[in-house]
Amino acid sequence: MFAKPFEKPIRVWVGLGFPRQLNTVVDAYQFAIDWCGNSPEQKAAIRACRAALAGDVDAETARGVFVAFARKKDILIEDGSIPPMLGSAHPKHA
């Protein structure tokens, strides 16, 4: 199994708001497998990573599917984002 690096790493929140960087398809696959849950987005991320590892799709396709999963679960670190647990303590202004 090859590492298949992403062009740009994916950063996600884990635990109590600690960042984690996923650099490769294997990193993303392991994260999705270990994630507690069974959502359609999680299943899609796992399938996409498996397909990338098998050479059926490229790493960036798997990255896109994983990013959609992480965004849906509110764990994706995007520019200026704060940990979800801290974000919920501050009301959002419309």
N, C-alpha and C positions, 0 to 999 in steps of 0.2 A: 504494500500500500504506500503510495507516494504522498508527500505532504501537500502538494498543490497549493502554493501560496496565493493569497488574494492580492490584487493590485493595491488595494487600500485595506488595512485591517478593520475589523468590526470591533467596536467597543461597546460593552454591555455592563449594566449594573448587576452585581451579585451580592448575596448576603445582606448586610445592613448598609447598603449604599457604597460598596467598594467596587471600583472599576476593574474590569477584566478585558484584556485585549485578545481577540481571536485572529490569528495571522494566517491560518490555513483552513482548507476544507476539513481536515481531520479535527482541528480545534473546534470548528463550528458543529461538526457531526457529534463529537463527544459531548459538547455542551447541550445540544438538542436532545440527545439520548438521556442525559442525566437530569434534564429539566423535569420537575414534578408537574405532571399534567398529561393531557391526552387530546389537545385541541387539534382541529384541522390544520391550523398554521404550523403547529409543531410537527405534525405528521408530514406536511409538505416539505418542511425544512429538512427533515430526516431523509425523505425520498430524494430530494434534490442533491443533498450531500453524497448520498450513496451513488447516485447517477454520476456525479462528478468524479468520485473515486473510481468508478468503473470505466470512466472515459466516455460516457454517453452524452454528457453535457460539459461545458467548460466551467472552470472555477467561478467565474464572474456570474454565471447564471445561478449557481448554487448560492453565491453570496447574496444576490438579489432576493431570493426566496427566504433566506435566513434573516435578512434585514427586515422583511415584511413581518416575519414571525416575532422578531425582537421588538419591532415598533408596536405591534398589536398587544404585546404583553407589557408594554411601557418600560422596557429595560434597555432600549437602545440609547446609547449616549450620542447625542447630536450636539452640534456647536451650541454652547451656552446652557445645556441641560443640567438639571440638578437631580440627585437621587429621588426616585418616586416617593419615598417615605417623607422626604423633606418638602417636596413639592405639594403634597396634600395638606401640609400644615399652613400653607399660604394660599389664601383664595386667589383665584385668577380674576383679573380685571377684564371686563368686556370692552 
